[in-house]
Amino acid sequence: METPADTSTPVCPLCGRPIPPGVPQSRHHLVPRLKGGRETVLLHHICHKEIHATLCEAEIARDYDTPEKLLTHPRLAKFAAWVAKRPVDFLSRTPGGHRRRH
């Protein structure tokens, strides 16, 4: 008996919600491309926007280069807990202000 091909739905590493086909999604460079990064993770588009609204590229490269490290940032942890209660296709303006420029 053949086993079916893996058709599992990816899960957003920031909010933990599934990312089914057709839902707005983005690839996030764990280390920004300008800082030499190549590895990416698939996120909900709203989660990706929140990362970049919160952190500058230097902060991401220096201190937040994994999904686990991103979740240690207080604002991102609060956002992830908030958005995790929303439907997978939820879109909204990014809550809060834009990141501060360095």
N, CA, C and O atoms as CSV, one atom per row, in Angstrom:
chain,resi,resn,atom,element,x,y,z
A,1,MET,N,N,0.834,-1.182,0.000
A,1,MET,CA,C,0.000,0.000,0.000
A,1,MET,C,C,0.881,1.248,0.000
A,1,MET,O,O,1.796,1.372,0.814
A,2,GLU,N,N,0.599,2.164,-0.915
A,2,GLU,CA,C,1.388,3.392,-1.006
A,2,GLU,C,C,0.982,4.362,0.086
A,2,GLU,O,O,-0.179,4.424,0.490
A,3,THR,N,N,1.976,5.128,0.562
A,3,THR,CA,C,1.670,6.185,1.526
A,3,THR,C,C,1.444,7.466,0.743
A,3,THR,O,O,2.166,7.729,-0.219
A,4,PRO,N,N,0.465,8.266,1.128
A,4,PRO,CA,C,0.208,9.501,0.393
A,4,PRO,C,C,1.360,10.484,0.551
A,4,PRO,O,O,2.069,10.477,1.557
A,5,ALA,N,N,1.531,11.322,-0.453
A,5,ALA,CA,C,2.559,12.361,-0.389
A,5,ALA,C,C,2.252,13.298,0.772
A,5,ALA,O,O,1.093,13.483,1.144
A,6,ASP,N,N,3.295,13.882,1.337
A,6,ASP,CA,C,3.113,14.791,2.460
A,6,ASP,C,C,2.431,16.068,1.958
A,6,ASP,O,O,3.027,16.854,1.222
A,7,THR,N,N,1.204,16.257,2.358
A,7,THR,CA,C,0.448,17.443,1.953
A,7,THR,C,C,0.129,18.299,3.169
A,7,THR,O,O,-0.852,19.043,3.173
A,8,SER,N,N,0.962,18.192,4.204
A,8,SER,CA,C,0.677,18.935,5.429
A,8,SER,C,C,0.765,20.436,5.169
A,8,SER,O,O,1.558,20.911,4.356
A,9,THR,N,N,-0.062,21.138,5.877
A,9,THR,CA,C,-0.103,22.594,5.770
A,9,THR,C,C,1.006,23.177,6.634
A,9,THR,O,O,1.139,22.794,7.797
A,10,PRO,N,N,1.813,24.101,6.090
A,10,PRO,CA,C,2.859,24.709,6.922
A,10,PRO,C,C,2.249,25.506,8.075
A,10,PRO,O,O,1.104,25.953,8.003
A,11,VAL,N,N,3.026,25.669,9.123
A,11,VAL,CA,C,2.597,26.413,10.306
A,11,VAL,C,C,3.513,27.614,10.475
A,11,VAL,O,O,4.732,27.499,10.348
A,12,CYS,N,N,2.923,28.760,10.760
A,12,CYS,CA,C,3.689,29.986,10.981
A,12,CYS,C,C,4.491,29.847,12.282
A,12,CYS,O,O,3.907,29.603,13.338
A,13,PRO,N,N,5.817,29.997,12.221
A,13,PRO,CA,C,6.611,29.839,13.433
A,13,PRO,C,C,6.454,30.996,14.426
A,13,PRO,O,O,6.909,30.886,15.565
A,14,LEU,N,N,5.827,32.092,14.024
A,14,LEU,CA,C,5.629,33.199,14.957
A,14,LEU,C,C,4.337,33.020,15.743
A,14,LEU,O,O,4.350,33.095,16.972
A,15,CYS,N,N,3.215,32.785,15.052
A,15,CYS,CA,C,1.918,32.719,15.742
A,15,CYS,C,C,1.408,31.304,15.958
A,15,CYS,O,O,0.488,31.098,16.750
A,16,GLY,N,N,1.989,30.321,15.268
A,16,GLY,CA,C,1.575,28.938,15.445
A,16,GLY,C,C,0.322,28.539,14.681
A,16,GLY,O,O,-0.145,27.407,14.811
A,17,ARG,N,N,-0.239,29.465,13.873
A,17,ARG,CA,C,-1.430,29.127,13.078
A,17,ARG,C,C,-1.008,28.491,11.759
A,17,ARG,O,O,0.074,28.781,11.249
A,18,PRO,N,N,-1.857,27.620,11.201
A,18,PRO,CA,C,-1.546,27.040,9.893
A,18,PRO,C,C,-1.546,28.117,8.804
A,18,PRO,O,O,-2.188,29.158,8.938
A,19,ILE,N,N,-0.815,27.842,7.732
A,19,ILE,CA,C,-0.756,28.739,6.576
A,19,ILE,C,C,-1.273,27.962,5.365
A,19,ILE,O,O,-0.474,27.454,4.578
A,20,PRO,N,N,-2.601,27.860,5.201
A,20,PRO,CA,C,-3.136,27.109,4.059
A,20,PRO,C,C,-2.926,27.869,2.749
A,20,PRO,O,O,-2.692,29.078,2.767
A,21,PRO,N,N,-3.008,27.173,1.616
A,21,PRO,CA,C,-2.880,27.849,0.324
A,21,PRO,C,C,-3.898,28.981,0.201
A,21,PRO,O,O,-5.028,28.864,0.673
A,22,GLY,N,N,-3.492,30.061,-0.428
A,22,GLY,CA,C,-4.393,31.185,-0.656
A,22,GLY,C,C,-4.399,32.219,0.449
A,22,GLY,O,O,-4.960,33.301,0.273
A,23,VAL,N,N,-3.788,31.915,1.584
A,23,VAL,CA,C,-3.706,32.874,2.692
A,23,VAL,C,C,-2.490,33.769,2.454
A,23,VAL,O,O,-1.431,33.263,2.083
A,24,PRO,N,N,-2.612,35.104,2.660
A,24,PRO,CA,C,-1.457,35.985,2.468
A,24,PRO,C,C,-0.267,35.512,3.313
A,24,PRO,O,O,-0.370,35.350,4.529
A,25,GLN,N,N,0.840,35.301,2.644
A,25,GLN,CA,C,2.032,34.769,3.299
A,25,GLN,C,C,3.277,35.425,2.751
A,25,GLN,O,O,3.259,36.009,1.667
A,26,SER,N,N,4.362,35.327,3.507
A,26,SER,CA,C,5.637,35.937,3.120
A,26,SER,C,C,6.776,35.042,3.563
A,26,SER,O,O,6.645,34.267,4.510
A,27,ARG,N,N,7.877,35.157,2.875
A,27,ARG,CA,C,9.123,34.502,3.291
A,27,ARG,C,C,9.938,35.545,4.050
A,27,ARG,O,O,10.147,36.657,3.566
A,28,HIS,N,N,10.394,35.176,5.238
A,28,HIS,CA,C,11.197,36.061,6.075
A,28,HIS,C,C,12.621,35.541,6.112
A,28,HIS,O,O,12.855,34.377,6.440
A,29,HIS,N,N,13.579,36.408,5.774
A,29,HIS,CA,C,14.988,36.053,5.903
A,29,HIS,C,C,15.364,36.136,7.374
A,29,HIS,O,O,15.247,37.199,7.984
A,30,LEU,N,N,15.816,35.023,7.954
A,30,LEU,CA,C,16.181,35.011,9.365
A,30,LEU,C,C,17.315,35.987,9.645
A,30,LEU,O,O,17.331,36.649,10.683
A,31,VAL,N,N,18.252,36.074,8.724
A,31,VAL,CA,C,19.262,37.141,8.721
A,31,VAL,C,C,18.971,37.923,7.444
A,31,VAL,O,O,18.942,37.336,6.362
A,32,PRO,N,N,18.756,39.236,7.545
A,32,PRO,CA,C,18.414,40.017,6.346
A,32,PRO,C,C,19.409,39.815,5.205
A,32,PRO,O,O,20.605,39.627,5.431
A,33,ARG,N,N,18.895,39.858,3.983
A,33,ARG,CA,C,19.755,39.684,2.806
A,33,ARG,C,C,20.902,40.673,2.786
A,33,ARG,O,O,22.017,40.316,2.405
A,34,LEU,N,N,20.650,41.913,3.191
A,34,LEU,CA,C,21.713,42.922,3.209
A,34,LEU,C,C,22.820,42.577,4.193
A,34,LEU,O,O,23.930,43.101,4.100
A,35,LYS,N,N,22.516,41.700,5.128
A,35,LYS,CA,C,23.506,41.263,6.117
A,35,LYS,C,C,24.056,39.878,5.767
A,35,LYS,O,O,24.726,39.250,6.586
A,36,GLY,N,N,23.770,39.400,4.543
A,36,GLY,CA,C,24.314,38.128,4.068
A,36,GLY,C,C,23.430,36.916,4.294
A,36,GLY,O,O,23.865,35.789,4.056
A,37,GLY,N,N,22.206,37.117,4.746
A,37,GLY,CA,C,21.326,35.986,5.032
A,37,GLY,C,C,20.750,35.341,3.795
A,37,GLY,O,O,20.521,36.003,2.783
A,38,ARG,N,N,20.515,34.041,3.882
A,38,ARG,CA,C,19.905,33.283,2.789
A,38,ARG,C,C,18.717,32.461,3.269
A,38,ARG,O,O,17.748,32.286,2.531
A,39,GLU,N,N,18.781,31.949,4.508
A,39,GLU,CA,C,17.739,31.064,5.016
A,39,GLU,C,C,16.453,31.841,5.280
A,39,GLU,O,O,16.475,32.937,5.840
A,40,THR,N,N,15.326,31.249,4.861
A,40,THR,CA,C,14.029,31.896,5.058
A,40,THR,C,C,13.068,30.960,5.773
A,40,THR,O,O,13.251,29.743,5.789
A,41,VAL,N,N,12.040,31.556,6.362
A,41,VAL,CA,C,10.919,30.801,6.935
A,41,VAL,C,C,9.639,31.408,6.380
A,41,VAL,O,O,9.576,32.604,6.099
A,42,LEU,N,N,8.620,30.567,6.225
A,42,LEU,CA,C,7.319,31.006,5.732
A,42,LEU,C,C,6.490,31.510,6.908
A,42,LEU,O,O,6.348,30.817,7.915
A,43,LEU,N,N,5.941,32.722,6.778
A,43,LEU,CA,C,5.129,33.347,7.816
A,43,LEU,C,C,3.834,33.861,7.209
A,43,LEU,O,O,3.741,34.053,5.996
A,44,HIS,N,N,2.831,34.084,8.057
A,44,HIS,CA,C,1.681,34.862,7.608
A,44,HIS,C,C,2.197,36.261,7.275
A,44,HIS,O,O,3.116,36.760,7.924
A,45,HIS,N,N,1.609,36.880,6.277
A,45,HIS,CA,C,2.043,38.213,5.880
A,45,HIS,C,C,1.940,39.208,7.045
A,45,HIS,O,O,2.832,40.036,7.228
A,46,ILE,N,N,0.879,39.132,7.818
A,46,ILE,CA,C,0.699,40.052,8.943
A,46,ILE,C,C,1.802,39.851,10.000
A,46,ILE,O,O,2.254,40.817,10.615
A,47,CYS,N,N,2.227,38.613,10.205
A,47,CYS,CA,C,3.304,38.337,11.167
A,47,CYS,C,C,4.629,38.906,10.654
A,47,CYS,O,O,5.406,39.475,11.422
A,48,HIS,N,N,4.877,38.751,9.362
A,48,HIS,CA,C,6.098,39.292,8.764
A,48,HIS,C,C,6.129,40.817,8.872
A,48,HIS,O,O,7.161,41.403,9.197
A,49,LYS,N,N,4.990,41.451,8.598
A,49,LYS,CA,C,4.922,42.909,8.710
A,49,LYS,C,C,5.211,43.366,10.134
A,49,LYS,O,O,5.883,44.378,10.334
A,50,GLU,N,N,4.716,42.639,11.119
A,50,GLU,CA,C,4.941,43.021,12.511
A,50,GLU,C,C,6.414,42.919,12.896
A,50,GLU,O,O,6.917,43.763,13.637
A,51,ILE,N,N,7.102,41.907,12.407
A,51,ILE,CA,C,8.535,41.784,12.682
A,51,ILE,C,C,9.263,43.028,12.207
A,51,ILE,O,O,10.056,43.615,12.943
A,52,HIS,N,N,8.983,43.430,10.956
A,52,HIS,CA,C,9.713,44.569,10.389
A,52,HIS,C,C,9.212,45.912,10.908
A,52,HIS,O,O,9.919,46.913,10.793
A,53,ALA,N,N,8.021,45.955,11.469
A,53,ALA,CA,C,7.539,47.179,12.123
A,53,ALA,C,C,8.170,47.325,13.506
A,53,ALA,O,O,8.209,48.425,14.058
A,54,THR,N,N,8.658,46.236,14.060
A,54,THR,CA,C,9.202,46.232,15.412
A,54,THR,C,C,10.720,46.353,15.439
A,54,THR,O,O,11.274,47.058,16.282
A,55,LEU,N,N,11.390,45.670,14.524
A,55,LEU,CA,C,12.846,45.565,14.572
A,55,LEU,C,C,13.497,46.087,13.297
A,55,LEU,O,O,12.949,45.939,12.204
A,56,CYS,N,N,14.660,46.692,13.445
A,56,CYS,CA,C,15.433,47.076,12.261
A,56,CYS,C,C,16.261,45.864,11.820
A,56,CYS,O,O,16.386,44.889,12.560
A,57,GLU,N,N,16.817,45.934,10.625
A,57,GLU,CA,C,17.557,44.796,10.089
A,57,GLU,C,C,18.771,44.448,10.939
A,57,GLU,O,O,19.098,43.271,11.092
A,58,ALA,N,N,19.440,45.447,11.489
A,58,ALA,CA,C,20.610,45.181,12.337
A,58,ALA,C,C,20.201,44.407,13.588
A,58,ALA,O,O,20.915,43.498,14.012
A,59,GLU,N,N,19.057,44.758,14.184
A,59,GLU,CA,C,18.576,44.036,15.373
A,59,GLU,C,C,18.226,42.600,15.027
A,59,GLU,O,O,18.540,41.680,15.781
A,60,ILE,N,N,17.573,42.408,13.880
A,60,ILE,CA,C,17.211,41.051,13.450
A,60,ILE,C,C,18.475,40.222,13.277
A,60,ILE,O,O,18.560,39.107,13.792
A,61,ALA,N,N,19.460,40.758,12.554
A,61,ALA,CA,C,20.696,40.022,12.288
A,61,ALA,C,C,21.466,39.728,13.576
A,61,ALA,O,O,22.009,38.635,13.741
A,62,ARG,N,N,21.513,40.691,14.479
A,62,ARG,CA,C,22.325,40.568,15.694
A,62,ARG,C,C,21.661,39.712,16.782
A,62,ARG,O,O,22.312,38.868,17.397
A,63,ASP,N,N,20.360,39.935,17.013
A,63,ASP,CA,C,19.733,39.355,18.203
A,63,ASP,C,C,18.520,38.460,17.948
A,63,ASP,O,O,18.121,37.713,18.842
A,64,TYR,N,N,17.924,38.513,16.756
A,64,TYR,CA,C,16.646,37.830,16.523
A,64,TYR,C,C,16.669,37.017,15.237
A,64,TYR,O,O,15.790,37.167,14.388
A,65,ASP,N,N,17.674,36.152,15.091
A,65,ASP,CA,C,17.868,35.416,13.842
A,65,ASP,C,C,17.237,34.029,13.816
A,65,ASP,O,O,17.572,33.214,12.957
A,66,THR,N,N,16.325,33.752,14.751
A,66,THR,CA,C,15.553,32.509,14.728
A,66,THR,C,C,14.120,32.839,15.145
A,66,THR,O,O,13.888,33.848,15.812
A,67,PRO,N,N,13.160,32.002,14.762
A,67,PRO,CA,C,11.790,32.246,15.220
A,67,PRO,C,C,11.691,32.249,16.747
A,67,PRO,O,O,10.927,33.028,17.317
A,68,GLU,N,N,12.452,31.391,17.400
A,68,GLU,CA,C,12.425,31.329,18.863
A,68,GLU,C,C,12.930,32.637,19.482
A,68,GLU,O,O,12.364,33.125,20.460
A,69,LYS,N,N,13.977,33.188,18.916
A,69,LYS,CA,C,14.516,34.458,19.428
A,69,LYS,C,C,13.544,35.606,19.155
A,69,LYS,O,O,13.406,36.505,19.984
A,70,LEU,N,N,12.868,35.587,17.998
A,70,LEU,CA,C,11.877,36.630,17.713
A,70,LEU,C,C,10.801,36.659,18.793
A,70,LEU,O,O,10.337,37.726,19.194
A,71,LEU,N,N,10.410,35.478,19.258
A,71,LEU,CA,C,9.351,35.394,20.267
A,71,LEU,C,C,9.810,35.830,21.658
A,71,LEU,O,O,8.987,35.947,22.565
A,72,THR,N,N,11.103,36.070,21.841
A,72,THR,CA,C,11.576,36.592,23.130
A,72,THR,C,C,11.415,38.106,23.207
A,72,THR,O,O,11.501,38.682,24.292
A,73,HIS,N,N,11.182,38.755,22.069
A,73,HIS,CA,C,10.966,40.210,22.074
A,73,HIS,C,C,9.569,40.471,22.639
A,73,HIS,O,O,8.603,39.884,22.151
A,74,PRO,N,N,9.430,41.333,23.653
A,74,PRO,CA,C,8.131,41.538,24.298
A,74,PRO,C,C,7.004,41.936,23.346
A,74,PRO,O,O,5.897,41.407,23.448
A,75,ARG,N,N,7.269,42.853,22.432
A,75,ARG,CA,C,6.213,43.291,21.509
A,75,ARG,C,C,5.798,42.162,20.574
A,75,ARG,O,O,4.609,41.974,20.317
A,76,LEU,N,N,6.775,41.406,20.063
A,76,LEU,CA,C,6.447,40.312,19.149
A,76,LEU,C,C,5.737,39.171,19.879
A,76,LEU,O,O,4.847,38.536,19.314
A,77,ALA,N,N,6.122,38.907,21.122
A,77,ALA,CA,C,5.438,37.872,21.910
A,77,ALA,C,C,3.985,38.271,22.149
A,77,ALA,O,O,3.082,37.441,22.038
A,78,LYS,N,N,3.762,39.528,22.474
A,78,LYS,CA,C,2.397,40.021,22.708
A,78,LYS,C,C,1.576,39.939,21.416
A,78,LYS,O,O,0.425,39.502,21.428
A,79,PHE,N,N,2.180,40.361,20.307
A,79,PHE,CA,C,1.504,40.294,19.006
A,79,PHE,C,C,1.160,38.847,18.657
A,79,PHE,O,O,0.037,38.562,18.241
A,80,ALA,N,N,2.118,37.930,18.823
A,80,ALA,CA,C,1.897,36.525,18.465
A,80,ALA,C,C,0.742,35.936,19.267
A,80,ALA,O,O,-0.080,35.197,18.726
A,81,ALA,N,N,0.679,36.262,20.557
A,81,ALA,CA,C,-0.426,35.757,21.390
A,81,ALA,C,C,-1.760,36.338,20.923
A,81,ALA,O,O,-2.777,35.645,20.921
A,82,TRP,N,N,-1.752,37.610,20.529
A,82,TRP,CA,C,-2.972,38.285,20.063
A,82,TRP,C,C,-3.442,37.708,18.729
A,82,TRP,O,O,-4.612,37.356,18.583
A,83,VAL,N,N,-2.546,37.611,17.767
A,83,VAL,CA,C,-2.947,37.179,16.422
A,83,VAL,C,C,-3.245,35.680,16.380
A,83,VAL,O,O,-3.974,35.228,15.497
A,84,ALA,N,N,-2.708,34.916,17.300
A,84,ALA,CA,C,-2.968,33.470,17.335
A,84,ALA,C,C,-4.454,33.172,17.537
A,84,ALA,O,O,-4.919,32.084,17.199
A,85,LYS,N,N,-5.194,34.125,18.083
A,85,LYS,CA,C,-6.635,33.944,18.327
A,85,LYS,C,C,-7.477,34.357,17.120
A,85,LYS,O,O,-8.702,34.242,17.159
A,86,ARG,N,N,-6.842,34.833,16.054
A,86,ARG,CA,C,-7.550,35.303,14.867
A,86,ARG,C,C,-7.608,34.203,13.811
A,86,ARG,O,O,-6.817,33.261,13.856
A,87,PRO,N,N,-8.546,34.315,12.852
A,87,PRO,CA,C,-8.594,33.342,11.744
A,87,PRO,C,C,-7.295,33.387,10.933
A,87,PRO,O,O,-6.604,34.405,10.921
A,88,VAL,N,N,-6.965,32.283,10.257
A,88,VAL,CA,C,-5.698,32.199,9.524
A,88,VAL,C,C,-5.586,33.228,8.399
A,88,VAL,O,O,-4.477,33.587,8.006
A,89,ASP,N,N,-6.715,33.707,7.877
A,89,ASP,CA,C,-6.673,34.684,6.788
A,89,ASP,C,C,-6.864,36.121,7.290
A,89,ASP,O,O,-7.117,37.027,6.496
A,90,PHE,N,N,-6.745,36.325,8.598
A,90,PHE,CA,C,-6.947,37.647,9.193
A,90,PHE,C,C,-5.898,38.628,8.679
A,90,PHE,O,O,-4.703,38.336,8.672
A,91,LEU,N,N,-6.367,39.791,8.252
A,91,LEU,CA,C,-5.481,40.879,7.833
A,91,LEU,C,C,-5.903,42.151,8.553
A,91,LEU,O,O,-7.093,42.390,8.758
A,92,SER,N,N,-4.965,42.932,8.921
A,92,SER,CA,C,-5.229,44.185,9.613
A,92,SER,C,C,-4.010,45.062,9.425
A,92,SER,O,O,-2.935,44.590,9.055
A,93,ARG,N,N,-4.189,46.326,9.681
A,93,ARG,CA,C,-3.009,47.181,9.740
A,93,ARG,C,C,-2.165,46.691,10.900
A,93,ARG,O,O,-2.694,46.203,11.899
A,94,THR,N,N,-0.858,46.819,10.769
A,94,THR,CA,C,0.021,46.404,11.847
A,94,THR,C,C,-0.259,47.269,13.057
A,94,THR,O,O,-0.157,48.493,12.974
A,95,PRO,N,N,-0.616,46.652,14.199
A,95,PRO,CA,C,-0.892,47.455,15.388
A,95,PRO,C,C,0.366,48.170,15.874
A,95,PRO,O,O,1.482,47.696,15.662
A,96,GLY,N,N,0.176,49.303,16.518
A,96,GLY,CA,C,1.306,50.033,17.086
A,96,GLY,C,C,2.020,50.880,16.058
A,96,GLY,O,O,1.647,50.910,14.885
A,97,GLY,N,N,3.035,51.556,16.503
A,97,GLY,CA,C,3.788,52.452,15.630
A,97,GLY,C,C,4.835,51.701,14.813
A,97,GLY,O,O,5.051,50.501,14.978
A,98,HIS,N,N,5.464,52.449,13.941
A,98,HIS,CA,C,6.518,51.865,13.128
A,98,HIS,C,C,7.797,51.784,13.960
A,98,HIS,O,O,7.941,52.451,14.984
A,99,ARG,N,N,8.722,50.942,13.483
A,99,ARG,CA,C,9.973,50.784,14.218
A,99,ARG,C,C,10.739,52.096,14.236
A,99,ARG,O,O,10.587,52.948,13.361
A,100,ARG,N,N,11.540,52.222,15.230
A,100,ARG,CA,C,12.373,53.425,15.309
A,100,ARG,C,C,13.568,53.237,14.388
A,100,ARG,O,O,14.097,52.132,14.273
A,101,ARG,N,N,13.983,54.277,13.754
A,101,ARG,CA,C,15.125,54.223,12.816
A,101,ARG,C,C,16.420,54.441,13.585
A,101,ARG,O,O,16.487,55.259,14.503
A,102,HIS,N,N,17.441,53.696,13.191
A,102,HIS,CA,C,18.756,53.834,13.837
A,102,HIS,C,C,19.689,54.554,12.912
A,102,HIS,O,O,20.850,54.777,13.256
